[in-house]
Amino acid sequence: MAEIKKRHNVNKIFALLKVLNKDKRYDPESYSFVMASLDFTTRRMKRRGHVSGMELLEGIKDHALEQFGPMAMSVLAHWGIKTTNDLGEIVFNMIDAGVLGKTEQDSKEEFNNRFDFKTAFGRGCKYTIR
């Protein structure tokens, strides 16, 4: 059983490498961050399996703020992520590669302009120097 799981993971890595070779808009770190954010989201929701696009976007936003604080928007931009649409492109690149699954209800449109990055990543990040 462990051998089958290991082979399955290797196949996902090769699939993701093909995506990275084909679509160079996003830094490889962006894919790793989205996967980590998916794990962050499912743990926070205390459930495994499918999450909606909006649930994932909220998880990505919260995870980015937790990991990068006031630099979240800059880090994401450095990876090529400037809008929620970019996150949808990354998620659906991974779906198309077989790295992630989807339901009939899932679509890229779920990610279209869901929140403004300046507003989302500016909140709670007010620091003053004394």
ZADREN-265326 format. One record per residue (C-alpha): x, y negated, z. Coordinates in steps of 0.02 Angstrom, whole numbers, padded with zeros to 5 digits, always signed. Each point is the difference from the previous one (the first is absolute). Layout:
residues N
XYZ;...
END
This chain:
residues 130
+00000+00000+00000;+00140-00122+00044;+00082+00035-00169;-00160-00045-00093;-00018-00163+00099;+00182-00043-00033;-00023+00032-00187;-00159-00106+00002;+00094-00145+00082;+00142+00014-00128;-00129-00007-00140;-00072-00159+00076;+00173-00077+00008;+00030+00039-00184;-00171-00069-00045;+00039-00160+00093;+00169-00014-00085;-00089+00007-00168;-00115-00141+00057;+00149-00105+00054;+00084+00029-00166;-00158-00045-00098;-00064-00149+00100;+00141-00113+00059;-00112-00140+00066;+00017+00059+00179;+00152+00040+00104;+00011+00182+00057;-00016-00063+00180;-00177-00059-00041;-00056+00179-00030;+00081+00058+00161;-00083-00142+00094;-00173+00040-00071;+00021+00183+00053;+00056-00054+00174;-00149-00120+00007;-00118+00142-00047;+00068+00101+00145;-00013-00154+00113;-00183-00023-00054;-00053+00181+00026;+00084+00006+00170;-00083-00161+00053;-00169+00065-00060;+00035+00166+00088;-00043+00102-00154;+00090+00090-00140;-00049+00001-00180;-00081-00129-00110;-00009-00186+00038;-00086-00130-00108;+00094-00132-00096;-00055-00135+00123;+00050+00107+00150;+00172+00027-00078;+00019-00185-00040;-00039-00046+00181;+00125+00131+00057;+00133-00065-00119;-00028-00178+00060;+00010+00049+00184;+00150+00114-00029;+00093-00137-00094;-00033-00125+00140;+00056+00126+00130;+00159+00046-00096;+00051-00167-00072;-00092-00134+00099;+00011-00171-00082;+00110+00072-00138;-00136+00120-00060;-00050-00100-00153;+00182-00028-00049;+00045+00184+00018;-00151+00056-00103;+00039-00132-00133;+00180+00062-00007;-00070+00172-00042;-00112-00074-00136;-00160-00002+00103;-00084-00169-00009;-00186+00042+00006;-00115+00141+00053;-00012+00043-00185;+00184+00051+00006;-00038+00117+00143;-00138+00079-00105;+00123+00025-00143;+00122+00087+00117;-00136+00111+00076;-00067+00049-00171;+00175+00032-00067;+00017+00126+00141;-00173+00072-00034;+00041+00020-00185;+00163+00087+00047;-00092+00120+00116;+00083-00068+00157;-00167-00062+00070;-00177+00061-00028;-00160-00096-00030;-00188+00019+00003;-00126-00043-00135;-00034-00165+00089;+00181-00057+00000;+00055-00127-00130;+00132-00134-00026;-00139-00128+00013;-00009+00036+00187;+00167-00090+00013;-00039-00152-00109;+00027-00164+00092;-00059+00067+00168;+00096-00126+00104;+00118-00145-00024;+00177+00041+00052;+00037-00175+00069;-00152+00008+00112;+00024+00182+00051;+00185-00008+00037;-00001-00176+00072;-00120+00045+00142;+00078+00038+00166;+00173-00045-00064;+00017-00174+00070;+00167-00017+00087;+00071-00155+00081;+00177-00035+00052;+00017-00081+00170;
END
